[in-house]
Amino acid sequence: MPEFAGPVTIYHNPACGTSRNTLALIRNAGVEPEIIEYLKTPPDRATLETLIQRMGIRPRDLLRQKGTPYEELGLDVDHWTDAQLIDHMMAHPILINRPIVITPWGTKLCRPSEALLDILPLPQQGPFWKEDGAPLIGMNGQRIS
């Protein structure tokens, strides 16, 4: 099993079930992360660009549509450049999808929450159920398929 070698950070929205599940999974691995409520403390442009680069995705892949001004801003049209999409995320942080987690093993948009397990390969300390009741980690600490 990998040895834990550093901090974990979550860009979190406590109103989001997936974000809450991801935070609970981090804690179920015995880690207390740095929690950044990104709607209260949005990342600056350089940080956002670095997160996108580390995740290996395009800015469009980080856009949240539901419950945001996505449609009203016309962001579904393909003509927007990456820089323009980042401009929109800077102006409207709610457009940044969440949760984004940074661990010593990688940076990832953890949707669904179990995507966290790819970048936090520490043993889970007990069984885990998502808020919707779906089992994720069994009694033996192993992921349930």
Secondary structure, DSSP 4 states (H G I P E B T S, - for coil): -PPP-S--EEEE-TT-HHHHHHHHHHHHTT---EEEETTTSPPPHHHHHHHHHHHT--HHHHB--TTSSTTTTTTTSTT--HHHHHHHHHH-GGGB-S-EEEETTEEEE-SSGGGGGGT--SPPSS-EE-TTS-EEE-TTSPBP-
